[in-house]
Amino acid sequence: MTIGSSAQRPALARHEASAQASGQSVRRLSTREAREMVPALRPEAAEWATTYAALVFARCLASGVVFVPGTPTATHARAVLGERLAQARSLRELAEGLPRCSAWLLADVSGPEDLWAAEAGWWRRLWSEGLVLVMRGRPEPAATVGAIAALAADAWRVRGALEVAARQGRGAVRVARPGPS
């Protein structure tokens, strides 16, 4: 699948028309706005957002998705990940290009089948780093960001538990390997 291809545009147009019909405004981000979005976040959240963007990009690579240069999706990927990472064409190339602070994300990924463990590790790290911010005990914006992060990770776990319950315990259940956060 190609993101930004003409096959994607009708669905996007329908979404925009539906949103406008319901009174919601729809506006695409400019390149400048996309570049400014992540750094404008709290420092804690900016690293989480960038690392998760790399994980989503890794999933796209593993699925054979190609970002068409010049489309909003490709522009946003470049703005968040940087030119070098946005041009990666394999998981290995992406992993080798990650900055040191994010290298842990794909360190144990040897193929697409390992991305679930990388995502579980991301959520585990989000939860633990969020709790550290909350437990500082100071009334500051970072505590709120940390609480939101911990709650988001808890919601992800609840979603997984509900999925297992819906299947009545049948099927493969993937549990992240224990490891450092």
Secondary structure as UniProt FT lines:
FT   STRAND          2..3
FT   TURN            6..8
FT   HELIX           9..21
FT   TURN            22..23
FT   HELIX           31..37
FT   TURN            38..40
FT   HELIX           43..63
FT   STRAND          66..67
FT   TURN            69..70
FT   HELIX           72..81
FT   HELIX           83..86
FT   HELIX           91..97
FT   HELIX           100..106
FT   TURN            107..108
FT   HELIX           112..114
FT   HELIX           115..135
FT   HELIX           141..166
FT   TURN            167..169
//
